[in-house]
Amino acid sequence: MDPATNPNLKRVRHGIGIQLFGTTDDNLLCKYEGEWDRDQRSGEGFCIFPDKSVYHGTLRNSIKDGYGKFKWPNGDAYEGNWKAERMDGGGKFTHSTGNVLVGVYKNNYFHKVIDHFSK
């Protein structure tokens, strides 16, 4: 059945696609490009946020969870593991000044140094 002819059915995003959020004629406020699972951003995805920060990596139920790269507008960047929208696990944080912290992160905080970092 078609949701256009049956108001009791809901359209659900599933597969690969692009969604633009809050666009104006001259400005893109937010964009998601990637995988969908039962109307949730899940799988590999690429996000541009209103503050111009960028995330490329794994999402589960529309939040960062798994491996990904995030870059803030000030130039700071984190590449590594995420859990429930927070830096958690092995990762590398690069400050815009060039300073680098490679180690284990827990709940968004640097926890301990490790010798090397790999995916």
Biopython code that builds the backbone (N, CA, C, O; Angstrom):
import numpy as np
from Bio.PDB.StructureBuilder import StructureBuilder

atoms = [
    (1, "MET", "N", (0.830, -1.180, 0.000)),
    (1, "MET", "CA", (0.000, 0.000, 0.000)),
    (1, "MET", "C", (0.873, 1.243, 0.000)),
    (1, "MET", "O", (2.017, 1.212, 0.454)),
    (2, "ASP", "N", (0.338, 2.305, -0.500)),
    (2, "ASP", "CA", (1.047, 3.563, -0.633)),
    (2, "ASP", "C", (0.614, 4.536, 0.467)),
    (2, "ASP", "O", (-0.582, 4.762, 0.652)),
    (3, "PRO", "N", (1.595, 5.128, 1.217)),
    (3, "PRO", "CA", (1.232, 6.088, 2.258)),
    (3, "PRO", "C", (0.467, 7.296, 1.717)),
    (3, "PRO", "O", (-0.278, 7.938, 2.458)),
    (4, "ALA", "N", (0.645, 7.605, 0.446)),
    (4, "ALA", "CA", (-0.074, 8.741, -0.131)),
    (4, "ALA", "C", (-1.572, 8.458, -0.226)),
    (4, "ALA", "O", (-2.379, 9.385, -0.155)),
    (5, "THR", "N", (-1.951, 7.196, -0.385)),
    (5, "THR", "CA", (-3.362, 6.843, -0.500)),
    (5, "THR", "C", (-3.935, 6.263, 0.786)),
    (5, "THR", "O", (-5.152, 6.142, 0.927)),
    (6, "ASN", "N", (-3.063, 5.905, 1.724)),
    (6, "ASN", "CA", (-3.523, 5.350, 2.995)),
    (6, "ASN", "C", (-2.895, 6.150, 4.139)),
    (6, "ASN", "O", (-1.719, 5.943, 4.439)),
    (7, "PRO", "N", (-3.626, 7.047, 4.781)),
    (7, "PRO", "CA", (-3.057, 7.899, 5.822)),
    (7, "PRO", "C", (-2.596, 7.153, 7.067)),
    (7, "PRO", "O", (-1.917, 7.742, 7.908)),
    (8, "ASN", "N", (-2.940, 5.877, 7.212)),
    (8, "ASN", "CA", (-2.506, 5.092, 8.368)),
    (8, "ASN", "C", (-1.080, 4.579, 8.217)),
    (8, "ASN", "O", (-0.501, 4.094, 9.189)),
    (9, "LEU", "N", (-0.500, 4.676, 7.020)),
    (9, "LEU", "CA", (0.870, 4.219, 6.794)),
    (9, "LEU", "C", (1.836, 5.384, 6.929)),
    (9, "LEU", "O", (1.511, 6.516, 6.570)),
    (10, "LYS", "N", (3.020, 5.103, 7.445)),
    (10, "LYS", "CA", (4.047, 6.118, 7.619)),
    (10, "LYS", "C", (5.206, 5.829, 6.665)),
    (10, "LYS", "O", (5.623, 4.681, 6.516)),
    (11, "ARG", "N", (5.716, 6.866, 6.029)),
    (11, "ARG", "CA", (6.907, 6.716, 5.189)),
    (11, "ARG", "C", (8.118, 6.544, 6.102)),
    (11, "ARG", "O", (8.275, 7.277, 7.078)),
    (12, "VAL", "N", (8.970, 5.574, 5.783)),
    (12, "VAL", "CA", (10.149, 5.278, 6.587)),
    (12, "VAL", "C", (11.374, 5.269, 5.690)),
    (12, "VAL", "O", (11.402, 4.604, 4.654)),
    (13, "ARG", "N", (12.401, 6.032, 6.112)),
    (13, "ARG", "CA", (13.657, 6.049, 5.352)),
    (13, "ARG", "C", (14.430, 4.772, 5.658)),
    (13, "ARG", "O", (14.593, 4.390, 6.817)),
    (14, "HIS", "N", (14.902, 4.121, 4.601)),
    (14, "HIS", "CA", (15.641, 2.866, 4.747)),
    (14, "HIS", "C", (16.526, 2.703, 3.517)),
    (14, "HIS", "O", (16.049, 2.816, 2.388)),
    (15, "GLY", "N", (17.819, 2.436, 3.732)),
    (15, "GLY", "CA", (18.755, 2.312, 2.617)),
    (15, "GLY", "C", (19.769, 3.441, 2.671)),
    (15, "GLY", "O", (20.238, 3.809, 3.748)),
    (16, "ILE", "N", (20.108, 3.991, 1.513)),
    (16, "ILE", "CA", (21.088, 5.074, 1.429)),
    (16, "ILE", "C", (20.400, 6.318, 0.903)),
    (16, "ILE", "O", (19.619, 6.256, -0.046)),
    (17, "GLY", "N", (20.696, 7.449, 1.529)),
    (17, "GLY", "CA", (20.061, 8.677, 1.079)),
    (17, "GLY", "C", (20.673, 9.914, 1.696)),
    (17, "GLY", "O", (21.616, 9.848, 2.485)),
    (18, "ILE", "N", (20.102, 11.054, 1.309)),
    (18, "ILE", "CA", (20.553, 12.357, 1.780)),
    (18, "ILE", "C", (19.364, 13.078, 2.405)),
    (18, "ILE", "O", (18.251, 13.027, 1.883)),
    (19, "GLN", "N", (19.609, 13.749, 3.524)),
    (19, "GLN", "CA", (18.585, 14.585, 4.119)),
    (19, "GLN", "C", (19.197, 15.942, 4.440)),
    (19, "GLN", "O", (20.271, 16.032, 5.036)),
    (20, "LEU", "N", (18.497, 16.992, 4.035)),
    (20, "LEU", "CA", (18.903, 18.359, 4.331)),
    (20, "LEU", "C", (17.985, 18.884, 5.423)),
    (20, "LEU", "O", (16.767, 18.724, 5.347)),
    (21, "PHE", "N", (18.567, 19.509, 6.437)),
    (21, "PHE", "CA", (17.800, 20.039, 7.554)),
    (21, "PHE", "C", (17.911, 21.555, 7.561)),
    (21, "PHE", "O", (19.012, 22.091, 7.441)),
    (22, "GLY", "N", (16.817, 22.237, 7.696)),
    (22, "GLY", "CA", (16.827, 23.679, 7.887)),
    (22, "GLY", "C", (17.578, 24.457, 6.840)),
    (22, "GLY", "O", (18.443, 25.264, 7.182)),
    (23, "THR", "N", (17.281, 24.245, 5.576)),
    (23, "THR", "CA", (17.973, 24.971, 4.523)),
    (23, "THR", "C", (17.267, 26.283, 4.215)),
    (23, "THR", "O", (16.048, 26.397, 4.339)),
    (24, "THR", "N", (18.048, 27.256, 3.817)),
    (24, "THR", "CA", (17.512, 28.511, 3.318)),
    (24, "THR", "C", (17.998, 28.666, 1.885)),
    (24, "THR", "O", (18.744, 27.820, 1.392)),
    (25, "ASP", "N", (17.597, 29.707, 1.227)),
    (25, "ASP", "CA", (18.004, 29.910, -0.168)),
    (25, "ASP", "C", (19.518, 29.972, -0.339)),
    (25, "ASP", "O", (20.048, 29.479, -1.335)),
    (26, "ASP", "N", (20.213, 30.567, 0.613)),
    (26, "ASP", "CA", (21.658, 30.753, 0.458)),
    (26, "ASP", "C", (22.500, 30.024, 1.513)),
    (26, "ASP", "O", (23.714, 30.221, 1.565)),
    (27, "ASN", "N", (21.885, 29.194, 2.347)),
    (27, "ASN", "CA", (22.642, 28.580, 3.432)),
    (27, "ASN", "C", (22.107, 27.185, 3.749)),
    (27, "ASN", "O", (20.899, 26.980, 3.876)),
    (28, "LEU", "N", (23.026, 26.237, 3.873)),
    (28, "LEU", "CA", (22.679, 24.885, 4.307)),
    (28, "LEU", "C", (22.991, 24.795, 5.793)),
    (28, "LEU", "O", (24.145, 24.939, 6.196)),
    (29, "LEU", "N", (21.986, 24.561, 6.595)),
    (29, "LEU", "CA", (22.206, 24.523, 8.033)),
    (29, "LEU", "C", (22.753, 23.179, 8.500)),
    (29, "LEU", "O", (23.628, 23.139, 9.365)),
    (30, "CYS", "N", (22.253, 22.084, 7.945)),
    (30, "CYS", "CA", (22.677, 20.763, 8.378)),
    (30, "CYS", "C", (22.389, 19.758, 7.267)),
    (30, "CYS", "O", (21.383, 19.863, 6.565)),
    (31, "LYS", "N", (23.291, 18.774, 7.114)),
    (31, "LYS", "CA", (23.128, 17.776, 6.047)),
    (31, "LYS", "C", (23.583, 16.418, 6.566)),
    (31, "LYS", "O", (24.585, 16.314, 7.274)),
    (32, "TYR", "N", (22.837, 15.384, 6.207)),
    (32, "TYR", "CA", (23.248, 14.006, 6.478)),
    (32, "TYR", "C", (23.218, 13.240, 5.162)),
    (32, "TYR", "O", (22.259, 13.322, 4.395)),
    (33, "GLU", "N", (24.279, 12.503, 4.924)),
    (33, "GLU", "CA", (24.367, 11.655, 3.729)),
    (33, "GLU", "C", (24.898, 10.309, 4.176)),
    (33, "GLU", "O", (26.005, 10.220, 4.707)),
    (34, "GLY", "N", (24.111, 9.252, 3.963)),
    (34, "GLY", "CA", (24.573, 7.943, 4.375)),
    (34, "GLY", "C", (23.460, 6.930, 4.491)),
    (34, "GLY", "O", (22.441, 7.010, 3.804)),
    (35, "GLU", "N", (23.679, 5.969, 5.382)),
    (35, "GLU", "CA", (22.775, 4.838, 5.514)),
    (35, "GLU", "C", (21.663, 5.113, 6.526)),
    (35, "GLU", "O", (21.856, 5.791, 7.535)),
    (36, "TRP", "N", (20.488, 4.554, 6.208)),
    (36, "TRP", "CA", (19.314, 4.631, 7.073)),
    (36, "TRP", "C", (18.841, 3.218, 7.399)),
    (36, "TRP", "O", (18.914, 2.319, 6.561)),
    (37, "ASP", "N", (18.361, 3.033, 8.612)),
    (37, "ASP", "CA", (17.782, 1.758, 9.019)),
    (37, "ASP", "C", (16.519, 2.056, 9.827)),
    (37, "ASP", "O", (16.597, 2.580, 10.938)),
    (38, "ARG", "N", (15.374, 1.724, 9.273)),
    (38, "ARG", "CA", (14.075, 1.961, 9.922)),
    (38, "ARG", "C", (13.929, 3.388, 10.444)),
    (38, "ARG", "O", (13.561, 3.614, 11.597)),
    (39, "ASP", "N", (14.225, 4.333, 9.574)),
    (39, "ASP", "CA", (14.057, 5.767, 9.829)),
    (39, "ASP", "C", (15.098, 6.350, 10.785)),
    (39, "ASP", "O", (14.928, 7.472, 11.261)),
    (40, "GLN", "N", (16.161, 5.616, 11.072)),
    (40, "GLN", "CA", (17.251, 6.113, 11.909)),
    (40, "GLN", "C", (18.527, 6.177, 11.077)),
    (40, "GLN", "O", (18.766, 5.312, 10.235)),
    (41, "ARG", "N", (19.349, 7.203, 11.313)),
    (41, "ARG", "CA", (20.669, 7.251, 10.662)),
    (41, "ARG", "C", (21.494, 6.163, 11.325)),
    (41, "ARG", "O", (21.883, 6.296, 12.485)),
    (42, "SER", "N", (21.762, 5.088, 10.596)),
    (42, "SER", "CA", (22.510, 3.949, 11.135)),
    (42, "SER", "C", (23.400, 3.374, 10.061)),
    (42, "SER", "O", (22.961, 3.152, 8.932)),
    (43, "GLY", "N", (24.683, 3.127, 10.418)),
    (43, "GLY", "CA", (25.667, 2.656, 9.455)),
    (43, "GLY", "C", (26.650, 3.773, 9.164)),
    (43, "GLY", "O", (26.845, 4.665, 9.990)),
    (44, "GLU", "N", (27.272, 3.728, 7.989)),
    (44, "GLU", "CA", (28.231, 4.754, 7.592)),
    (44, "GLU", "C", (27.500, 6.022, 7.183)),
    (44, "GLU", "O", (26.515, 5.972, 6.446)),
    (45, "GLY", "N", (27.991, 7.161, 7.668)),
    (45, "GLY", "CA", (27.355, 8.410, 7.318)),
    (45, "GLY", "C", (28.301, 9.585, 7.368)),
    (45, "GLY", "O", (29.395, 9.506, 7.927)),
    (46, "PHE", "N", (27.859, 10.675, 6.772)),
    (46, "PHE", "CA", (28.605, 11.924, 6.717)),
    (46, "PHE", "C", (27.651, 13.030, 7.136)),
    (46, "PHE", "O", (26.589, 13.195, 6.537)),
    (47, "CYS", "N", (28.024, 13.793, 8.165)),
    (47, "CYS", "CA", (27.151, 14.841, 8.691)),
    (47, "CYS", "C", (27.867, 16.187, 8.682)),
    (47, "CYS", "O", (29.040, 16.284, 9.041)),
    (48, "ILE", "N", (27.147, 17.213, 8.270)),
    (48, "ILE", "CA", (27.598, 18.596, 8.417)),
    (48, "ILE", "C", (26.584, 19.256, 9.343)),
    (48, "ILE", "O", (25.382, 19.218, 9.083)),
    (49, "PHE", "N", (27.077, 19.867, 10.433)),
    (49, "PHE", "CA", (26.216, 20.442, 11.452)),
    (49, "PHE", "C", (26.094, 21.956, 11.287)),
    (49, "PHE", "O", (26.899, 22.562, 10.579)),
    (50, "PRO", "N", (25.100, 22.578, 11.931)),
    (50, "PRO", "CA", (24.888, 24.020, 11.771)),
    (50, "PRO", "C", (26.108, 24.881, 12.092)),
    (50, "PRO", "O", (26.289, 25.938, 11.488)),
    (51, "ASP", "N", (26.953, 24.441, 13.042)),
    (51, "ASP", "CA", (28.146, 25.225, 13.380)),
    (51, "ASP", "C", (29.310, 24.946, 12.428)),
    (51, "ASP", "O", (30.420, 25.435, 12.638)),
    (52, "LYS", "N", (29.049, 24.153, 11.374)),
    (52, "LYS", "CA", (30.018, 23.761, 10.335)),
    (52, "LYS", "C", (30.997, 22.691, 10.805)),
    (52, "LYS", "O", (31.998, 22.446, 10.133)),
    (53, "SER", "N", (30.734, 22.049, 11.941)),
    (53, "SER", "CA", (31.521, 20.884, 12.323)),
    (53, "SER", "C", (31.100, 19.731, 11.412)),
    (53, "SER", "O", (30.007, 19.736, 10.846)),
    (54, "VAL", "N", (31.996, 18.737, 11.279)),
    (54, "VAL", "CA", (31.780, 17.639, 10.332)),
    (54, "VAL", "C", (32.087, 16.312, 11.013)),
    (54, "VAL", "O", (33.069, 16.190, 11.745)),
    (55, "TYR", "N", (31.238, 15.318, 10.763)),
    (55, "TYR", "CA", (31.471, 13.956, 11.252)),
    (55, "TYR", "C", (31.359, 12.991, 10.078)),
    (55, "TYR", "O", (30.434, 13.079, 9.270)),
    (56, "HIS", "N", (32.318, 12.064, 9.998)),
    (56, "HIS", "CA", (32.264, 10.997, 9.013)),
    (56, "HIS", "C", (32.592, 9.708, 9.732)),
    (56, "HIS", "O", (33.703, 9.531, 10.232)),
    (57, "GLY", "N", (31.615, 8.798, 9.786)),
    (57, "GLY", "CA", (31.853, 7.545, 10.475)),
    (57, "GLY", "C", (30.573, 6.780, 10.725)),
    (57, "GLY", "O", (29.579, 6.945, 10.018)),
    (58, "THR", "N", (30.615, 5.940, 11.742)),
    (58, "THR", "CA", (29.502, 5.052, 12.051)),
    (58, "THR", "C", (28.502, 5.734, 12.985)),
    (58, "THR", "O", (28.865, 6.413, 13.946)),
    (59, "LEU", "N", (27.238, 5.524, 12.662)),
    (59, "LEU", "CA", (26.152, 5.990, 13.522)),
    (59, "LEU", "C", (25.259, 4.803, 13.840)),
    (59, "LEU", "O", (25.100, 3.888, 13.031)),
    (60, "ARG", "N", (24.685, 4.834, 15.024)),
    (60, "ARG", "CA", (23.679, 3.844, 15.418)),
    (60, "ARG", "C", (22.528, 4.605, 16.054)),
    (60, "ARG", "O", (22.724, 5.374, 16.995)),
    (61, "ASN", "N", (21.332, 4.388, 15.538)),
    (61, "ASN", "CA", (20.146, 5.096, 16.049)),
    (61, "ASN", "C", (20.346, 6.609, 16.068)),
    (61, "ASN", "O", (19.966, 7.293, 17.019)),
    (62, "SER", "N", (20.950, 7.112, 14.994)),
    (62, "SER", "CA", (21.145, 8.550, 14.753)),
    (62, "SER", "C", (22.154, 9.232, 15.670)),
    (62, "SER", "O", (22.164, 10.461, 15.751)),
    (63, "ILE", "N", (23.010, 8.467, 16.370)),
    (63, "ILE", "CA", (24.068, 9.079, 17.177)),
    (63, "ILE", "C", (25.417, 8.464, 16.815)),
    (63, "ILE", "O", (25.485, 7.345, 16.306)),
    (64, "LYS", "N", (26.495, 9.214, 17.087)),
    (64, "LYS", "CA", (27.841, 8.709, 16.822)),
    (64, "LYS", "C", (28.104, 7.519, 17.738)),
    (64, "LYS", "O", (28.024, 7.639, 18.961)),
    (65, "ASP", "N", (28.416, 6.374, 17.145)),
    (65, "ASP", "CA", (28.659, 5.166, 17.915)),
    (65, "ASP", "C", (29.418, 4.195, 17.018)),
    (65, "ASP", "O", (28.864, 3.684, 16.045)),
    (66, "GLY", "N", (30.692, 3.939, 17.341)),
    (66, "GLY", "CA", (31.562, 3.134, 16.490)),
    (66, "GLY", "C", (32.783, 3.965, 16.148)),
    (66, "GLY", "O", (33.218, 4.790, 16.952)),
    (67, "TYR", "N", (33.340, 3.758, 14.968)),
    (67, "TYR", "CA", (34.546, 4.480, 14.558)),
    (67, "TYR", "C", (34.176, 5.681, 13.702)),
    (67, "TYR", "O", (33.326, 5.582, 12.817)),
    (68, "GLY", "N", (34.824, 6.826, 13.969)),
    (68, "GLY", "CA", (34.541, 7.989, 13.151)),
    (68, "GLY", "C", (35.535, 9.116, 13.356)),
    (68, "GLY", "O", (36.363, 9.096, 14.268)),
    (69, "LYS", "N", (35.423, 10.102, 12.473)),
    (69, "LYS", "CA", (36.262, 11.299, 12.515)),
    (69, "LYS", "C", (35.350, 12.511, 12.678)),
    (69, "LYS", "O", (34.363, 12.659, 11.957)),
    (70, "PHE", "N", (35.693, 13.385, 13.642)),
    (70, "PHE", "CA", (34.917, 14.585, 13.891)),
    (70, "PHE", "C", (35.860, 15.774, 13.855)),
    (70, "PHE", "O", (36.946, 15.736, 14.434)),
    (71, "LYS", "N", (35.434, 16.842, 13.162)),
    (71, "LYS", "CA", (36.243, 18.060, 13.107)),
    (71, "LYS", "C", (35.376, 19.238, 13.533)),
    (71, "LYS", "O", (34.303, 19.473, 12.976)),
    (72, "TRP", "N", (35.866, 19.982, 14.543)),
    (72, "TRP", "CA", (35.175, 21.151, 15.049)),
    (72, "TRP", "C", (35.521, 22.361, 14.191)),
    (72, "TRP", "O", (36.543, 22.353, 13.504)),
    (73, "PRO", "N", (34.691, 23.397, 14.219)),
    (73, "PRO", "CA", (34.944, 24.601, 13.413)),
    (73, "PRO", "C", (36.264, 25.303, 13.753)),
    (73, "PRO", "O", (36.826, 25.991, 12.900)),
    (74, "ASN", "N", (36.765, 25.143, 14.977)),
    (74, "ASN", "CA", (38.022, 25.798, 15.366)),
    (74, "ASN", "C", (39.256, 25.047, 14.865)),
    (74, "ASN", "O", (40.379, 25.504, 15.077)),
    (75, "GLY", "N", (39.063, 23.896, 14.201)),
    (75, "GLY", "CA", (40.190, 23.131, 13.667)),
    (75, "GLY", "C", (40.573, 21.924, 14.492)),
    (75, "GLY", "O", (41.323, 21.075, 14.010)),
    (76, "ASP", "N", (40.082, 21.812, 15.735)),
    (76, "ASP", "CA", (40.331, 20.609, 16.534)),
    (76, "ASP", "C", (39.697, 19.411, 15.828)),
    (76, "ASP", "O", (38.682, 19.555, 15.146)),
    (77, "ALA", "N", (40.299, 18.225, 15.992)),
    (77, "ALA", "CA", (39.754, 17.026, 15.344)),
    (77, "ALA", "C", (39.987, 15.803, 16.223)),
    (77, "ALA", "O", (40.978, 15.716, 16.949)),
    (78, "TYR", "N", (39.056, 14.869, 16.139)),
    (78, "TYR", "CA", (39.190, 13.594, 16.843)),
    (78, "TYR", "C", (38.911, 12.482, 15.852)),
    (78, "TYR", "O", (37.937, 12.527, 15.101)),
    (79, "GLU", "N", (39.779, 11.483, 15.861)),
    (79, "GLU", "CA", (39.590, 10.286, 15.044)),
    (79, "GLU", "C", (39.717, 9.095, 15.975)),
    (79, "GLU", "O", (40.738, 8.917, 16.641)),
    (80, "GLY", "N", (38.670, 8.282, 16.015)),
    (80, "GLY", "CA", (38.723, 7.130, 16.892)),
    (80, "GLY", "C", (37.357, 6.569, 17.174)),
    (80, "GLY", "O", (36.428, 6.702, 16.378)),
    (81, "ASN", "N", (37.253, 5.938, 18.328)),
    (81, "ASN", "CA", (36.026, 5.241, 18.702)),
    (81, "ASN", "C", (35.078, 6.156, 19.465)),
    (81, "ASN", "O", (35.487, 7.002, 20.259)),
    (82, "TRP", "N", (33.795, 5.948, 19.189)),
    (82, "TRP", "CA", (32.716, 6.696, 19.827)),
    (82, "TRP", "C", (31.757, 5.703, 20.481)),
    (82, "TRP", "O", (31.569, 4.583, 20.007)),
    (83, "LYS", "N", (31.161, 6.149, 21.579)),
    (83, "LYS", "CA", (30.127, 5.344, 22.227)),
    (83, "LYS", "C", (29.060, 6.308, 22.729)),
    (83, "LYS", "O", (29.342, 7.194, 23.536)),
    (84, "ALA", "N", (27.840, 6.130, 22.247)),
    (84, "ALA", "CA", (26.710, 6.963, 22.674)),
    (84, "ALA", "C", (27.026, 8.454, 22.571)),
    (84, "ALA", "O", (26.778, 9.218, 23.504)),
    (85, "GLU", "N", (27.578, 8.858, 21.423)),
    (85, "GLU", "CA", (27.818, 10.269, 21.111)),
    (85, "GLU", "C", (29.037, 10.868, 21.812)),
    (85, "GLU", "O", (29.236, 12.082, 21.770)),
    (86, "ARG", "N", (29.856, 10.030, 22.456)),
    (86, "ARG", "CA", (31.018, 10.527, 23.185)),
    (86, "ARG", "C", (32.280, 9.791, 22.759)),
    (86, "ARG", "O", (32.221, 8.621, 22.381)),
    (87, "MET", "N", (33.433, 10.479, 22.818)),
    (87, "MET", "CA", (34.714, 9.845, 22.525)),
    (87, "MET", "C", (34.931, 8.764, 23.575)),
    (87, "MET", "O", (34.924, 9.052, 24.772)),
    (88, "ASP", "N", (35.121, 7.529, 23.139)),
    (88, "ASP", "CA", (35.220, 6.428, 24.087)),
    (88, "ASP", "C", (35.956, 5.263, 23.431)),
    (88, "ASP", "O", (35.440, 4.638, 22.505)),
    (89, "GLY", "N", (37.158, 4.975, 23.914)),
    (89, "GLY", "CA", (38.001, 3.928, 23.332)),
    (89, "GLY", "C", (39.259, 4.553, 22.746)),
    (89, "GLY", "O", (39.577, 5.708, 23.029)),
    (90, "GLY", "N", (39.968, 3.789, 21.933)),
    (90, "GLY", "CA", (41.189, 4.291, 21.325)),
    (90, "GLY", "C", (40.908, 5.435, 20.371)),
    (90, "GLY", "O", (39.949, 5.397, 19.600)),
    (91, "GLY", "N", (41.768, 6.469, 20.434)),
    (91, "GLY", "CA", (41.563, 7.588, 19.538)),
    (91, "GLY", "C", (42.719, 8.568, 19.542)),
    (91, "GLY", "O", (43.655, 8.473, 20.335)),
    (92, "LYS", "N", (42.613, 9.512, 18.623)),
    (92, "LYS", "CA", (43.638, 10.546, 18.479)),
    (92, "LYS", "C", (42.941, 11.898, 18.387)),
    (92, "LYS", "O", (42.135, 12.134, 17.487)),
    (93, "PHE", "N", (43.259, 12.780, 19.325)),
    (93, "PHE", "CA", (42.716, 14.133, 19.324)),
    (93, "PHE", "C", (43.825, 15.067, 18.869)),
    (93, "PHE", "O", (44.906, 15.088, 19.458)),
    (94, "THR", "N", (43.563, 15.832, 17.833)),
    (94, "THR", "CA", (44.530, 16.783, 17.307)),
    (94, "THR", "C", (43.990, 18.192, 17.538)),
    (94, "THR", "O", (42.947, 18.565, 17.001)),
    (95, "HIS", "N", (44.711, 18.964, 18.341)),
    (95, "HIS", "CA", (44.324, 20.348, 18.598)),
    (95, "HIS", "C", (44.668, 21.203, 17.385)),
    (95, "HIS", "O", (45.569, 20.869, 16.616)),
    (96, "SER", "N", (43.960, 22.283, 17.222)),
    (96, "SER", "CA", (44.223, 23.192, 16.104)),
    (96, "SER", "C", (45.643, 23.759, 16.175)),
    (96, "SER", "O", (46.177, 24.213, 15.163)),
    (97, "THR", "N", (46.254, 23.737, 17.357)),
    (97, "THR", "CA", (47.624, 24.224, 17.539)),
    (97, "THR", "C", (48.660, 23.218, 17.048)),
    (97, "THR", "O", (49.839, 23.543, 16.914)),
    (98, "GLY", "N", (48.204, 21.979, 16.777)),
    (98, "GLY", "CA", (49.117, 20.936, 16.330)),
    (98, "GLY", "C", (49.426, 19.905, 17.400)),
    (98, "GLY", "O", (49.964, 18.844, 17.085)),
    (99, "ASN", "N", (49.102, 20.184, 18.654)),
    (99, "ASN", "CA", (49.312, 19.207, 19.728)),
    (99, "ASN", "C", (48.403, 18.003, 19.516)),
    (99, "ASN", "O", (47.246, 18.140, 19.118)),
    (100, "VAL", "N", (48.958, 16.807, 19.795)),
    (100, "VAL", "CA", (48.213, 15.567, 19.565)),
    (100, "VAL", "C", (48.187, 14.734, 20.843)),
    (100, "VAL", "O", (49.206, 14.578, 21.517)),
    (101, "LEU", "N", (47.002, 14.197, 21.167)),
    (101, "LEU", "CA", (46.847, 13.266, 22.289)),
    (101, "LEU", "C", (46.352, 11.937, 21.732)),
    (101, "LEU", "O", (45.211, 11.824, 21.283)),
    (102, "VAL", "N", (47.223, 10.936, 21.769)),
    (102, "VAL", "CA", (46.848, 9.603, 21.303)),
    (102, "VAL", "C", (46.708, 8.718, 22.526)),
    (102, "VAL", "O", (47.613, 8.640, 23.357)),
    (103, "GLY", "N", (45.571, 8.054, 22.629)),
    (103, "GLY", "CA", (45.369, 7.205, 23.790)),
    (103, "GLY", "C", (43.970, 6.663, 23.876)),
    (103, "GLY", "O", (43.274, 6.507, 22.872)),
    (104, "VAL", "N", (43.572, 6.380, 25.094)),
    (104, "VAL", "CA", (42.238, 5.846, 25.362)),
    (104, "VAL", "C", (41.398, 6.973, 25.958)),
    (104, "VAL", "O", (41.825, 7.680, 26.871)),
    (105, "TYR", "N", (40.207, 7.115, 25.421)),
    (105, "TYR", "CA", (39.259, 8.122, 25.895)),
    (105, "TYR", "C", (38.093, 7.415, 26.574)),
    (105, "TYR", "O", (37.662, 6.342, 26.151)),
    (106, "LYS", "N", (37.594, 8.041, 27.635)),
    (106, "LYS", "CA", (36.419, 7.501, 28.324)),
    (106, "LYS", "C", (35.454, 8.640, 28.579)),
    (106, "LYS", "O", (35.805, 9.644, 29.198)),
    (107, "ASN", "N", (34.233, 8.473, 28.093)),
    (107, "ASN", "CA", (33.176, 9.447, 28.339)),
    (107, "ASN", "C", (33.601, 10.881, 27.981)),
    (107, "ASN", "O", (33.319, 11.824, 28.720)),
    (108, "ASN", "N", (34.276, 11.025, 26.849)),
    (108, "ASN", "CA", (34.716, 12.315, 26.293)),
    (108, "ASN", "C", (35.995, 12.862, 26.922)),
    (108, "ASN", "O", (36.419, 13.959, 26.558)),
    (109, "TYR", "N", (36.620, 12.152, 27.839)),
    (109, "TYR", "CA", (37.844, 12.633, 28.474)),
    (109, "TYR", "C", (39.020, 11.731, 28.134)),
    (109, "TYR", "O", (38.872, 10.517, 27.993)),
    (110, "PHE", "N", (40.206, 12.352, 28.003)),
    (110, "PHE", "CA", (41.429, 11.595, 27.789)),
    (110, "PHE", "C", (41.705, 10.786, 29.041)),
    (110, "PHE", "O", (41.720, 11.326, 30.147)),
    (111, "HIS", "N", (41.924, 9.483, 28.866)),
    (111, "HIS", "CA", (42.074, 8.582, 30.012)),
    (111, "HIS", "C", (43.517, 8.133, 30.205)),
    (111, "HIS", "O", (44.054, 8.246, 31.307)),
    (112, "LYS", "N", (44.161, 7.619, 29.140)),
    (112, "LYS", "CA", (45.548, 7.182, 29.270)),
    (112, "LYS", "C", (46.224, 7.125, 27.910)),
    (112, "LYS", "O", (45.570, 6.992, 26.875)),
    (113, "VAL", "N", (47.527, 7.226, 27.934)),
    (113, "VAL", "CA", (48.350, 7.181, 26.728)),
    (113, "VAL", "C", (48.519, 5.741, 26.266)),
    (113, "VAL", "O", (48.652, 4.829, 27.082)),
    (114, "ILE", "N", (48.513, 5.544, 24.950)),
    (114, "ILE", "CA", (48.858, 4.232, 24.377)),
    (114, "ILE", "C", (49.980, 4.453, 23.365)),
    (114, "ILE", "O", (50.139, 5.552, 22.832)),
    (115, "ASP", "N", (50.754, 3.400, 23.106)),
    (115, "ASP", "CA", (51.909, 3.500, 22.210)),
    (115, "ASP", "C", (51.541, 3.838, 20.786)),
    (115, "ASP", "O", (52.242, 4.606, 20.127)),
    (116, "HIS", "N", (50.444, 3.270, 20.301)),
    (116, "HIS", "CA", (50.031, 3.516, 18.922)),
    (116, "HIS", "C", (48.520, 3.439, 18.850)),
    (116, "HIS", "O", (47.849, 2.914, 19.739)),
    (117, "PHE", "N", (48.021, 3.972, 17.777)),
    (117, "PHE", "CA", (46.572, 3.963, 17.579)),
    (117, "PHE", "C", (46.280, 3.412, 16.195)),
    (117, "PHE", "O", (46.851, 3.862, 15.202)),
    (118, "SER", "N", (45.406, 2.455, 16.140)),
    (118, "SER", "CA", (44.961, 1.938, 14.844)),
    (118, "SER", "C", (43.473, 1.658, 14.930)),
    (118, "SER", "O", (42.926, 1.455, 16.014)),
    (119, "LYS", "N", (42.851, 1.651, 13.812)),
    (119, "LYS", "CA", (41.409, 1.425, 13.716)),
    (119, "LYS", "C", (41.101, 0.115, 14.263)),
    (119, "LYS", "O", (39.937, -0.286, 14.284)),
]
sb = StructureBuilder()
sb.init_structure("model")
sb.init_model(0)
sb.init_chain("A")
sb.init_seg("    ")
for serial, (resi, resn, name, xyz) in enumerate(atoms, 1):
    if name == "N":
        sb.init_residue(resn, " ", resi, " ")
    sb.init_atom(name, np.array(xyz, "f"), 0.0, 1.0, " ", f" {name:<3s}", serial, name[0])
structure = sb.get_structure()
